[in-house]
Amino acid sequence: MTEAIQKVRRTLTGRVVSDKMQKTVTVLVERRVKHPIGKIVTRSRKYAAHVDGLEAGAGDMVQIEECAPVSKTKAWRVIRVVEKARTI
């Protein structure tokens, strides 16, 4: 009866577009939506995500997870770096 119920947290994958803040990165998440006429449209949204202990830089592909609000604009945290940005 006293089982702990875990809330299902949403996870998204996106690209880091800014890492200029301390312990925060801006992640651009793109998704494809079908337009009523039939063409495929790309919708995008930026999320502020909390980074703690991970090295996520601009251009990296990261996975973010919903969490309790860390600040006014941050309610997501970086779980892992999926792919590092290529350096030229």
mmCIF file as gemmi writes it, N, C-alpha and C atoms, coordinates in Angstrom:
data_model
loop_
_atom_site.group_PDB
_atom_site.id
_atom_site.type_symbol
_atom_site.label_atom_id
_atom_site.label_alt_id
_atom_site.label_comp_id
_atom_site.label_asym_id
_atom_site.label_entity_id
_atom_site.label_seq_id
_atom_site.pdbx_PDB_ins_code
_atom_site.Cartn_x
_atom_site.Cartn_y
_atom_site.Cartn_z
_atom_site.occupancy
_atom_site.B_iso_or_equiv
_atom_site.pdbx_formal_charge
_atom_site.auth_seq_id
_atom_site.auth_asym_id
_atom_site.pdbx_PDB_model_num
ATOM 1 N N . MET Axp A 1 ? 0.801 -1.197 0 1 0 ? 1 A 1
ATOM 2 C CA . MET Axp A 1 ? 0 0 0 1 0 ? 1 A 1
ATOM 3 C C . MET Axp A 1 ? 0.848 1.268 0 1 0 ? 1 A 1
ATOM 4 N N . THR Axp A 2 ? 2.013 1.188 0.575 1 0 ? 2 A 1
ATOM 5 C CA . THR Axp A 2 ? 2.859 2.381 0.651 1 0 ? 2 A 1
ATOM 6 C C . THR Axp A 2 ? 3.919 2.36 -0.448 1 0 ? 2 A 1
ATOM 7 N N . GLU Axp A 3 ? 3.506 1.987 -1.644 1 0 ? 3 A 1
ATOM 8 C CA . GLU Axp A 3 ? 4.44 1.972 -2.759 1 0 ? 3 A 1
ATOM 9 C C . GLU Axp A 3 ? 4.677 3.392 -3.254 1 0 ? 3 A 1
ATOM 10 N N . ALA Axp A 4 ? 5.912 3.654 -3.616 1 0 ? 4 A 1
ATOM 11 C CA . ALA Axp A 4 ? 6.247 4.969 -4.159 1 0 ? 4 A 1
ATOM 12 C C . ALA Axp A 4 ? 5.835 5.017 -5.629 1 0 ? 4 A 1
ATOM 13 N N . ILE Axp A 5 ? 4.99 5.954 -5.962 1 0 ? 5 A 1
ATOM 14 C CA . ILE Axp A 5 ? 4.536 6.108 -7.343 1 0 ? 5 A 1
ATOM 15 C C . ILE Axp A 5 ? 5.47 7.084 -8.043 1 0 ? 5 A 1
ATOM 16 N N . GLN Axp A 6 ? 6.14 6.597 -9.094 1 0 ? 6 A 1
ATOM 17 C CA . GLN Axp A 6 ? 7.049 7.453 -9.846 1 0 ? 6 A 1
ATOM 18 C C . GLN Axp A 6 ? 6.295 8.101 -10.992 1 0 ? 6 A 1
ATOM 19 N N . LYS Axp A 7 ? 6.477 9.391 -11.123 1 0 ? 7 A 1
ATOM 20 C CA . LYS Axp A 7 ? 5.852 10.123 -12.206 1 0 ? 7 A 1
ATOM 21 C C . LYS Axp A 7 ? 6.664 9.901 -13.484 1 0 ? 7 A 1
ATOM 22 N N . VAL Axp A 8 ? 5.977 9.674 -14.58 1 0 ? 8 A 1
ATOM 23 C CA . VAL Axp A 8 ? 6.651 9.494 -15.862 1 0 ? 8 A 1
ATOM 24 C C . VAL Axp A 8 ? 7.126 10.861 -16.335 1 0 ? 8 A 1
ATOM 25 N N . ARG Axp A 9 ? 8.419 10.96 -16.585 1 0 ? 9 A 1
ATOM 26 C CA . ARG Axp A 9 ? 8.999 12.235 -17.009 1 0 ? 9 A 1
ATOM 27 C C . ARG Axp A 9 ? 9.225 12.223 -18.511 1 0 ? 9 A 1
ATOM 28 N N . ARG Axp A 10 ? 8.893 13.339 -19.147 1 0 ? 10 A 1
ATOM 29 C CA . ARG Axp A 10 ? 9.105 13.455 -20.589 1 0 ? 10 A 1
ATOM 30 C C . ARG Axp A 10 ? 10.591 13.61 -20.872 1 0 ? 10 A 1
ATOM 31 N N . THR Axp A 11 ? 11.05 13.006 -21.945 1 0 ? 11 A 1
ATOM 32 C CA . THR Axp A 11 ? 12.423 13.19 -22.395 1 0 ? 11 A 1
ATOM 33 C C . THR Axp A 11 ? 12.393 13.658 -23.841 1 0 ? 11 A 1
ATOM 34 N N . LEU Axp A 12 ? 13.281 14.581 -24.155 1 0 ? 12 A 1
ATOM 35 C CA . LEU Axp A 12 ? 13.395 15.126 -25.503 1 0 ? 12 A 1
ATOM 36 C C . LEU Axp A 12 ? 14.855 15.104 -25.922 1 0 ? 12 A 1
ATOM 37 N N . THR Axp A 13 ? 15.097 15.086 -27.217 1 0 ? 13 A 1
ATOM 38 C CA . THR Axp A 13 ? 16.45 15.132 -27.752 1 0 ? 13 A 1
ATOM 39 C C . THR Axp A 13 ? 16.576 16.37 -28.627 1 0 ? 13 A 1
ATOM 40 N N . GLY Axp A 14 ? 17.665 17.12 -28.424 1 0 ? 14 A 1
ATOM 41 C CA . GLY Axp A 14 ? 17.869 18.334 -29.203 1 0 ? 14 A 1
ATOM 42 C C . GLY Axp A 14 ? 19.326 18.747 -29.242 1 0 ? 14 A 1
ATOM 43 N N . ARG Axp A 15 ? 19.583 19.837 -29.949 1 0 ? 15 A 1
ATOM 44 C CA . ARG Axp A 15 ? 20.946 20.336 -30.123 1 0 ? 15 A 1
ATOM 45 C C . ARG Axp A 15 ? 21.171 21.565 -29.255 1 0 ? 15 A 1
ATOM 46 N N . VAL Axp A 16 ? 22.335 21.621 -28.6 1 0 ? 16 A 1
ATOM 47 C CA . VAL Axp A 16 ? 22.694 22.762 -27.759 1 0 ? 16 A 1
ATOM 48 C C . VAL Axp A 16 ? 23.049 23.932 -28.667 1 0 ? 16 A 1
ATOM 49 N N . VAL Axp A 17 ? 22.353 25.062 -28.487 1 0 ? 17 A 1
ATOM 50 C CA . VAL Axp A 17 ? 22.634 26.238 -29.304 1 0 ? 17 A 1
ATOM 51 C C . VAL Axp A 17 ? 23.379 27.303 -28.512 1 0 ? 17 A 1
ATOM 52 N N . SER Axp A 18 ? 23.345 27.23 -27.182 1 0 ? 18 A 1
ATOM 53 C CA . SER Axp A 18 ? 24.067 28.2 -26.363 1 0 ? 18 A 1
ATOM 54 C C . SER Axp A 18 ? 24.505 27.548 -25.061 1 0 ? 18 A 1
ATOM 55 N N . ASP Axp A 19 ? 25.768 27.815 -24.693 1 0 ? 19 A 1
ATOM 56 C CA . ASP Axp A 19 ? 26.29 27.316 -23.416 1 0 ? 19 A 1
ATOM 57 C C . ASP Axp A 19 ? 27.006 28.436 -22.663 1 0 ? 19 A 1
ATOM 58 N N . LYS Axp A 20 ? 26.529 29.664 -22.841 1 0 ? 20 A 1
ATOM 59 C CA . LYS Axp A 20 ? 27.212 30.826 -22.277 1 0 ? 20 A 1
ATOM 60 C C . LYS Axp A 20 ? 26.849 31.112 -20.826 1 0 ? 20 A 1
ATOM 61 N N . MET Axp A 21 ? 25.851 30.403 -20.292 1 0 ? 21 A 1
ATOM 62 C CA . MET Axp A 21 ? 25.448 30.611 -18.9 1 0 ? 21 A 1
ATOM 63 C C . MET Axp A 21 ? 26.101 29.55 -18.019 1 0 ? 21 A 1
ATOM 64 N N . GLN Axp A 22 ? 26.187 29.843 -16.73 1 0 ? 22 A 1
ATOM 65 C CA . GLN Axp A 22 ? 26.753 28.874 -15.8 1 0 ? 22 A 1
ATOM 66 C C . GLN Axp A 22 ? 25.704 27.823 -15.467 1 0 ? 22 A 1
ATOM 67 N N . LYS Axp A 23 ? 26.062 26.558 -15.634 1 0 ? 23 A 1
ATOM 68 C CA . LYS Axp A 23 ? 25.197 25.414 -15.324 1 0 ? 23 A 1
ATOM 69 C C . LYS Axp A 23 ? 23.883 25.399 -16.105 1 0 ? 23 A 1
ATOM 70 N N . THR Axp A 24 ? 23.826 26.114 -17.225 1 0 ? 24 A 1
ATOM 71 C CA . THR Axp A 24 ? 22.618 26.146 -18.053 1 0 ? 24 A 1
ATOM 72 C C . THR Axp A 24 ? 23.005 26.106 -19.525 1 0 ? 24 A 1
ATOM 73 N N . VAL Axp A 25 ? 22.254 25.328 -20.3 1 0 ? 25 A 1
ATOM 74 C CA . VAL Axp A 25 ? 22.413 25.328 -21.752 1 0 ? 25 A 1
ATOM 75 C C . VAL Axp A 25 ? 21.043 25.556 -22.379 1 0 ? 25 A 1
ATOM 76 N N . THR Axp A 26 ? 21.041 26.12 -23.578 1 0 ? 26 A 1
ATOM 77 C CA . THR Axp A 26 ? 19.808 26.293 -24.333 1 0 ? 26 A 1
ATOM 78 C C . THR Axp A 26 ? 19.771 25.198 -25.384 1 0 ? 26 A 1
ATOM 79 N N . VAL Axp A 27 ? 18.698 24.401 -25.365 1 0 ? 27 A 1
ATOM 80 C CA . VAL Axp A 27 ? 18.574 23.252 -26.257 1 0 ? 27 A 1
ATOM 81 C C . VAL Axp A 27 ? 17.447 23.513 -27.252 1 0 ? 27 A 1
ATOM 82 N N . LEU Axp A 28 ? 17.753 23.366 -28.542 1 0 ? 28 A 1
ATOM 83 C CA . LEU Axp A 28 ? 16.767 23.53 -29.604 1 0 ? 28 A 1
ATOM 84 C C . LEU Axp A 28 ? 16.222 22.152 -29.969 1 0 ? 28 A 1
ATOM 85 N N . VAL Axp A 29 ? 14.918 21.96 -29.759 1 0 ? 29 A 1
ATOM 86 C CA . VAL Axp A 29 ? 14.259 20.688 -30.069 1 0 ? 29 A 1
ATOM 87 C C . VAL Axp A 29 ? 13.382 20.908 -31.293 1 0 ? 29 A 1
ATOM 88 N N . GLU Axp A 30 ? 13.614 20.1 -32.328 1 0 ? 30 A 1
ATOM 89 C CA . GLU Axp A 30 ? 12.832 20.198 -33.558 1 0 ? 30 A 1
ATOM 90 C C . GLU Axp A 30 ? 11.95 18.969 -33.698 1 0 ? 30 A 1
ATOM 91 N N . ARG Axp A 31 ? 10.728 19.187 -34.183 1 0 ? 31 A 1
ATOM 92 C CA . ARG Axp A 31 ? 9.817 18.074 -34.446 1 0 ? 31 A 1
ATOM 93 C C . ARG Axp A 31 ? 9.107 18.333 -35.76 1 0 ? 31 A 1
ATOM 94 N N . ARG Axp A 32 ? 8.727 17.263 -36.427 1 0 ? 32 A 1
ATOM 95 C CA . ARG Axp A 32 ? 8.053 17.37 -37.719 1 0 ? 32 A 1
ATOM 96 C C . ARG Axp A 32 ? 6.557 17.145 -37.516 1 0 ? 32 A 1
ATOM 97 N N . VAL Axp A 33 ? 5.752 18.058 -38.104 1 0 ? 33 A 1
ATOM 98 C CA . VAL Axp A 33 ? 4.3 18.019 -37.965 1 0 ? 33 A 1
ATOM 99 C C . VAL Axp A 33 ? 3.688 18.033 -39.358 1 0 ? 33 A 1
ATOM 100 N N . LYS Axp A 34 ? 2.618 17.285 -39.527 1 0 ? 34 A 1
ATOM 101 C CA . LYS Axp A 34 ? 1.939 17.276 -40.814 1 0 ? 34 A 1
ATOM 102 C C . LYS Axp A 34 ? 0.961 18.441 -40.871 1 0 ? 34 A 1
ATOM 103 N N . HIS Axp A 35 ? 1.113 19.28 -41.889 1 0 ? 35 A 1
ATOM 104 C CA . HIS Axp A 35 ? 0.252 20.43 -42.132 1 0 ? 35 A 1
ATOM 105 C C . HIS Axp A 35 ? -1.105 19.922 -42.628 1 0 ? 35 A 1
ATOM 106 N N . PRO Axp A 36 ? -2.206 20.643 -42.345 1 0 ? 36 A 1
ATOM 107 C CA . PRO Axp A 36 ? -3.522 20.181 -42.815 1 0 ? 36 A 1
ATOM 108 C C . PRO Axp A 36 ? -3.602 19.914 -44.321 1 0 ? 36 A 1
ATOM 109 N N . ILE Axp A 37 ? -2.842 20.647 -45.113 1 0 ? 37 A 1
ATOM 110 C CA . ILE Axp A 37 ? -2.842 20.434 -46.559 1 0 ? 37 A 1
ATOM 111 C C . ILE Axp A 37 ? -2.085 19.156 -46.911 1 0 ? 37 A 1
ATOM 112 N N . GLY Axp A 38 ? -1.118 18.779 -46.095 1 0 ? 38 A 1
ATOM 113 C CA . GLY Axp A 38 ? -0.404 17.53 -46.342 1 0 ? 38 A 1
ATOM 114 C C . GLY Axp A 38 ? 1.107 17.642 -46.314 1 0 ? 38 A 1
ATOM 115 N N . LYS Axp A 39 ? 1.652 18.861 -46.352 1 0 ? 39 A 1
ATOM 116 C CA . LYS Axp A 39 ? 3.104 18.961 -46.342 1 0 ? 39 A 1
ATOM 117 C C . LYS Axp A 39 ? 3.647 18.835 -44.918 1 0 ? 39 A 1
ATOM 118 N N . ILE Axp A 40 ? 4.896 18.452 -44.818 1 0 ? 40 A 1
ATOM 119 C CA . ILE Axp A 40 ? 5.551 18.264 -43.529 1 0 ? 40 A 1
ATOM 120 C C . ILE Axp A 40 ? 6.247 19.561 -43.143 1 0 ? 40 A 1
ATOM 121 N N . VAL Axp A 41 ? 5.947 20.071 -41.95 1 0 ? 41 A 1
ATOM 122 C CA . VAL Axp A 41 ? 6.503 21.329 -41.463 1 0 ? 41 A 1
ATOM 123 C C . VAL Axp A 41 ? 7.354 21.04 -40.23 1 0 ? 41 A 1
ATOM 124 N N . THR Axp A 42 ? 8.498 21.723 -40.114 1 0 ? 42 A 1
ATOM 125 C CA . THR Axp A 42 ? 9.356 21.564 -38.949 1 0 ? 42 A 1
ATOM 126 C C . THR Axp A 42 ? 9.024 22.63 -37.925 1 0 ? 42 A 1
ATOM 127 N N . ARG Axp A 43 ? 8.665 22.204 -36.737 1 0 ? 43 A 1
ATOM 128 C CA . ARG Axp A 43 ? 8.404 23.111 -35.616 1 0 ? 43 A 1
ATOM 129 C C . ARG Axp A 43 ? 9.571 22.985 -34.648 1 0 ? 43 A 1
ATOM 130 N N . SER Axp A 44 ? 9.981 24.116 -34.064 1 0 ? 44 A 1
ATOM 131 C CA . SER Axp A 44 ? 11.102 24.069 -33.132 1 0 ? 44 A 1
ATOM 132 C C . SER Axp A 44 ? 10.796 24.886 -31.887 1 0 ? 44 A 1
ATOM 133 N N . ARG Axp A 45 ? 11.448 24.513 -30.795 1 0 ? 45 A 1
ATOM 134 C CA . ARG Axp A 45 ? 11.284 25.22 -29.534 1 0 ? 45 A 1
ATOM 135 C C . ARG Axp A 45 ? 12.59 25.137 -28.765 1 0 ? 45 A 1
ATOM 136 N N . LYS Axp A 46 ? 12.918 26.22 -28.058 1 0 ? 46 A 1
ATOM 137 C CA . LYS Axp A 46 ? 14.129 26.249 -27.245 1 0 ? 46 A 1
ATOM 138 C C . LYS Axp A 46 ? 13.765 26.012 -25.785 1 0 ? 46 A 1
ATOM 139 N N . TYR Axp A 47 ? 14.558 25.178 -25.122 1 0 ? 47 A 1
ATOM 140 C CA . TYR Axp A 47 ? 14.377 24.886 -23.705 1 0 ? 47 A 1
ATOM 141 C C . TYR Axp A 47 ? 15.659 25.25 -22.964 1 0 ? 47 A 1
ATOM 142 N N . ALA Axp A 48 ? 15.513 25.855 -21.785 1 0 ? 48 A 1
ATOM 143 C CA . ALA Axp A 48 ? 16.657 26.094 -20.905 1 0 ? 48 A 1
ATOM 144 C C . ALA Axp A 48 ? 16.793 24.857 -20.033 1 0 ? 48 A 1
ATOM 145 N N . ALA Axp A 49 ? 17.966 24.228 -20.053 1 0 ? 49 A 1
ATOM 146 C CA . ALA Axp A 49 ? 18.171 22.983 -19.318 1 0 ? 49 A 1
ATOM 147 C C . ALA Axp A 49 ? 19.342 23.121 -18.353 1 0 ? 49 A 1
ATOM 148 N N . HIS Axp A 50 ? 19.196 22.51 -17.189 1 0 ? 50 A 1
ATOM 149 C CA . HIS Axp A 50 ? 20.212 22.541 -16.139 1 0 ? 50 A 1
ATOM 150 C C . HIS Axp A 50 ? 21.276 21.483 -16.428 1 0 ? 50 A 1
ATOM 151 N N . VAL Axp A 51 ? 22.545 21.881 -16.365 1 0 ? 51 A 1
ATOM 152 C CA . VAL Axp A 51 ? 23.658 20.961 -16.575 1 0 ? 51 A 1
ATOM 153 C C . VAL Axp A 51 ? 24.453 20.895 -15.283 1 0 ? 51 A 1
ATOM 154 N N . ASP Axp A 52 ? 24.643 19.684 -14.778 1 0 ? 52 A 1
ATOM 155 C CA . ASP Axp A 52 ? 25.417 19.529 -13.551 1 0 ? 52 A 1
ATOM 156 C C . ASP Axp A 52 ? 26.317 18.308 -13.691 1 0 ? 52 A 1
ATOM 157 N N . GLY Axp A 53 ? 27.615 18.544 -13.843 1 0 ? 53 A 1
ATOM 158 C CA . GLY Axp A 53 ? 28.561 17.44 -13.929 1 0 ? 53 A 1
ATOM 159 C C . GLY Axp A 53 ? 28.795 16.903 -15.331 1 0 ? 53 A 1
ATOM 160 N N . LEU Axp A 54 ? 28.078 17.382 -16.323 1 0 ? 54 A 1
ATOM 161 C CA . LEU Axp A 54 ? 28.269 16.939 -17.704 1 0 ? 54 A 1
ATOM 162 C C . LEU Axp A 54 ? 28.927 18.052 -18.511 1 0 ? 54 A 1
ATOM 163 N N . GLU Axp A 55 ? 29.67 17.656 -19.523 1 0 ? 55 A 1
ATOM 164 C CA . GLU Axp A 55 ? 30.294 18.623 -20.416 1 0 ? 55 A 1
ATOM 165 C C . GLU Axp A 55 ? 29.458 18.72 -21.688 1 0 ? 55 A 1
ATOM 166 N N . ALA Axp A 56 ? 28.527 19.655 -21.723 1 0 ? 56 A 1
ATOM 167 C CA . ALA Axp A 56 ? 27.688 19.858 -22.905 1 0 ? 56 A 1
ATOM 168 C C . ALA Axp A 56 ? 28.017 21.221 -23.495 1 0 ? 56 A 1
ATOM 169 N N . GLY Axp A 57 ? 28.555 21.22 -24.712 1 0 ? 57 A 1
ATOM 170 C CA . GLY Axp A 57 ? 28.928 22.461 -25.371 1 0 ? 57 A 1
ATOM 171 C C . GLY Axp A 57 ? 28.037 22.744 -26.562 1 0 ? 57 A 1
ATOM 172 N N . ALA Axp A 58 ? 28.233 23.91 -27.16 1 0 ? 58 A 1
ATOM 173 C CA . ALA Axp A 58 ? 27.43 24.311 -28.316 1 0 ? 58 A 1
ATOM 174 C C . ALA Axp A 58 ? 27.626 23.317 -29.457 1 0 ? 58 A 1
ATOM 175 N N . GLY Axp A 59 ? 26.521 22.908 -30.065 1 0 ? 59 A 1
ATOM 176 C CA . GLY Axp A 59 ? 26.563 21.969 -31.173 1 0 ? 59 A 1
ATOM 177 C C . GLY Axp A 59 ? 26.375 20.517 -30.774 1 0 ? 59 A 1
ATOM 178 N N . ASP Axp A 60 ? 26.456 20.21 -29.485 1 0 ? 60 A 1
ATOM 179 C CA . ASP Axp A 60 ? 26.28 18.834 -29.015 1 0 ? 60 A 1
ATOM 180 C C . ASP Axp A 60 ? 24.816 18.427 -29.083 1 0 ? 60 A 1
ATOM 181 N N . MET Axp A 61 ? 24.578 17.163 -29.349 1 0 ? 61 A 1
ATOM 182 C CA . MET Axp A 61 ? 23.23 16.597 -29.31 1 0 ? 61 A 1
ATOM 183 C C . MET Axp A 61 ? 23.05 16.01 -27.909 1 0 ? 61 A 1
ATOM 184 N N . VAL Axp A 62 ? 22.014 16.472 -27.195 1 0 ? 62 A 1
ATOM 185 C CA . VAL Axp A 62 ? 21.803 16.039 -25.815 1 0 ? 62 A 1
ATOM 186 C C . VAL Axp A 62 ? 20.381 15.532 -25.616 1 0 ? 62 A 1
ATOM 187 N N . GLN Axp A 63 ? 20.212 14.767 -24.551 1 0 ? 63 A 1
ATOM 188 C CA . GLN Axp A 63 ? 18.886 14.298 -24.159 1 0 ? 63 A 1
ATOM 189 C C . GLN Axp A 63 ? 18.526 15.011 -22.866 1 0 ? 63 A 1
ATOM 190 N N . ILE Axp A 64 ? 17.326 15.635 -22.828 1 0 ? 64 A 1
ATOM 191 C CA . ILE Axp A 64 ? 16.896 16.367 -21.646 1 0 ? 64 A 1
ATOM 192 C C . ILE Axp A 64 ? 15.652 15.71 -21.06 1 0 ? 64 A 1
ATOM 193 N N . GLU Axp A 65 ? 15.492 15.891 -19.739 1 0 ? 65 A 1
ATOM 194 C CA . GLU Axp A 65 ? 14.38 15.28 -19.02 1 0 ? 65 A 1
ATOM 195 C C . GLU Axp A 65 ? 13.679 16.337 -18.193 1 0 ? 65 A 1
ATOM 196 N N . GLU Axp A 66 ? 12.374 16.231 -18.116 1 0 ? 66 A 1
ATOM 197 C CA . GLU Axp A 66 ? 11.576 17.151 -17.32 1 0 ? 66 A 1
ATOM 198 C C . GLU Axp A 66 ? 11.889 16.933 -15.842 1 0 ? 66 A 1
ATOM 199 N N . CYS Axp A 67 ? 11.944 18.031 -15.07 1 0 ? 67 A 1
ATOM 200 C CA . CYS Axp A 67 ? 12.218 17.929 -13.636 1 0 ? 67 A 1
ATOM 201 C C . CYS Axp A 67 ? 11.472 19.042 -12.907 1 0 ? 67 A 1
ATOM 202 N N . ALA Axp A 68 ? 11.621 19.082 -11.611 1 0 ? 68 A 1
ATOM 203 C CA . ALA Axp A 68 ? 11.019 20.157 -10.822 1 0 ? 68 A 1
ATOM 204 C C . ALA Axp A 68 ? 11.692 21.47 -11.216 1 0 ? 68 A 1
ATOM 205 N N . PRO Axp A 69 ? 10.982 22.588 -11.195 1 0 ? 69 A 1
ATOM 206 C CA . PRO Axp A 69 ? 11.582 23.858 -11.606 1 0 ? 69 A 1
ATOM 207 C C . PRO Axp A 69 ? 12.835 24.202 -10.803 1 0 ? 69 A 1
ATOM 208 N N . VAL Axp A 70 ? 13.908 24.518 -11.535 1 0 ? 70 A 1
ATOM 209 C CA . VAL Axp A 70 ? 15.172 24.915 -10.916 1 0 ? 70 A 1
ATOM 210 C C . VAL Axp A 70 ? 15.204 26.428 -10.764 1 0 ? 70 A 1
ATOM 211 N N . SER Axp A 71 ? 14.604 27.136 -11.717 1 0 ? 71 A 1
ATOM 212 C CA . SER Axp A 71 ? 14.515 28.593 -11.674 1 0 ? 71 A 1
ATOM 213 C C . SER Axp A 71 ? 13.248 29.008 -12.428 1 0 ? 71 A 1
ATOM 214 N N . LYS Axp A 72 ? 13.138 30.293 -12.714 1 0 ? 72 A 1
ATOM 215 C CA . LYS Axp A 72 ? 11.951 30.803 -13.403 1 0 ? 72 A 1
ATOM 216 C C . LYS Axp A 72 ? 11.77 30.178 -14.792 1 0 ? 72 A 1
ATOM 217 N N . THR Axp A 73 ? 12.863 29.966 -15.499 1 0 ? 73 A 1
ATOM 218 C CA . THR Axp A 73 ? 12.775 29.46 -16.871 1 0 ? 73 A 1
ATOM 219 C C . THR Axp A 73 ? 13.265 28.023 -17.034 1 0 ? 73 A 1
ATOM 220 N N . LYS Axp A 74 ? 13.878 27.437 -16.009 1 0 ? 74 A 1
ATOM 221 C CA . LYS Axp A 74 ? 14.45 26.09 -16.129 1 0 ? 74 A 1
ATOM 222 C C . LYS Axp A 74 ? 13.598 25.046 -15.423 1 0 ? 74 A 1
ATOM 223 N N . ALA Axp A 75 ? 13.061 24.104 -16.203 1 0 ? 75 A 1
ATOM 224 C CA . ALA Axp A 75 ? 12.339 22.97 -15.635 1 0 ? 75 A 1
ATOM 225 C C . ALA Axp A 75 ? 12.763 21.684 -16.349 1 0 ? 75 A 1
ATOM 226 N N . TRP Axp A 76 ? 13.939 21.711 -16.96 1 0 ? 76 A 1
ATOM 227 C CA . TRP Axp A 76 ? 14.502 20.568 -17.666 1 0 ? 76 A 1
ATOM 228 C C . TRP Axp A 76 ? 15.942 20.391 -17.22 1 0 ? 76 A 1
ATOM 229 N N . ARG Axp A 77 ? 16.459 19.153 -17.292 1 0 ? 77 A 1
ATOM 230 C CA . ARG Axp A 77 ? 17.869 18.914 -16.981 1 0 ? 77 A 1
ATOM 231 C C . ARG Axp A 77 ? 18.454 17.975 -18.021 1 0 ? 77 A 1
ATOM 232 N N . VAL Axp A 78 ? 19.744 18.132 -18.268 1 0 ? 78 A 1
ATOM 233 C CA . VAL Axp A 78 ? 20.432 17.308 -19.258 1 0 ? 78 A 1
ATOM 234 C C . VAL Axp A 78 ? 20.746 15.961 -18.622 1 0 ? 78 A 1
ATOM 235 N N . ILE Axp A 79 ? 20.306 14.886 -19.269 1 0 ? 79 A 1
ATOM 236 C CA . ILE Axp A 79 ? 20.578 13.537 -18.774 1 0 ? 79 A 1
ATOM 237 C C . ILE Axp A 79 ? 21.915 13.038 -19.3 1 0 ? 79 A 1
ATOM 238 N N . ARG Axp A 80 ? 22.1 13.168 -20.627 1 0 ? 80 A 1
ATOM 239 C CA . ARG Axp A 80 ? 23.336 12.661 -21.227 1 0 ? 80 A 1
ATOM 240 C C . ARG Axp A 80 ? 23.607 13.367 -22.549 1 0 ? 80 A 1
ATOM 241 N N . VAL Axp A 81 ? 24.865 13.318 -22.934 1 0 ? 81 A 1
ATOM 242 C CA . VAL Axp A 81 ? 25.285 13.856 -24.225 1 0 ? 81 A 1
ATOM 243 C C . VAL Axp A 81 ? 25.235 12.698 -25.218 1 0 ? 81 A 1
ATOM 244 N N . VAL Axp A 82 ? 24.375 12.807 -26.216 1 0 ? 82 A 1
ATOM 245 C CA . VAL Axp A 82 ? 24.192 11.743 -27.198 1 0 ? 82 A 1
ATOM 246 C C . VAL Axp A 82 ? 25.329 11.758 -28.213 1 0 ? 82 A 1
ATOM 247 N N . GLU Axp A 83 ? 25.673 12.96 -28.692 1 0 ? 83 A 1
ATOM 248 C CA . GLU Axp A 83 ? 26.701 13.089 -29.727 1 0 ? 83 A 1
ATOM 249 C C . GLU Axp A 83 ? 27.43 14.409 -29.539 1 0 ? 83 A 1
ATOM 250 N N . LYS Axp A 84 ? 28.754 14.355 -29.552 1 0 ? 84 A 1
ATOM 251 C CA . LYS Axp A 84 ? 29.557 15.567 -29.422 1 0 ? 84 A 1
ATOM 252 C C . LYS Axp A 84 ? 29.614 16.296 -30.76 1 0 ? 84 A 1
ATOM 253 N N . ALA Axp A 85 ? 29.758 17.612 -30.702 1 0 ? 85 A 1
ATOM 254 C CA . ALA Axp A 85 ? 29.877 18.411 -31.921 1 0 ? 85 A 1
ATOM 255 C C . ALA Axp A 85 ? 31.227 18.14 -32.569 1 0 ? 85 A 1
ATOM 256 N N . ARG Axp A 86 ? 31.224 18.126 -33.89 1 0 ? 86 A 1
ATOM 257 C CA . ARG Axp A 86 ? 32.481 17.909 -34.597 1 0 ? 86 A 1
ATOM 258 C C . ARG Axp A 86 ? 33.294 19.192 -34.593 1 0 ? 86 A 1
ATOM 259 N N . THR Axp A 87 ? 34.576 19.074 -34.307 1 0 ? 87 A 1
ATOM 260 C CA . THR Axp A 87 ? 35.463 20.234 -34.336 1 0 ? 87 A 1
ATOM 261 C C . THR Axp A 87 ? 36.232 20.227 -35.647 1 0 ? 87 A 1
ATOM 262 N N . ILE Axp A 88 ? 36.398 21.408 -36.192 1 0 ? 88 A 1
ATOM 263 C CA . ILE Axp A 88 ? 37.075 21.528 -37.491 1 0 ? 88 A 1
ATOM 264 C C . ILE Axp A 88 ? 38.525 21.861 -37.28 1 0 ? 88 A 1
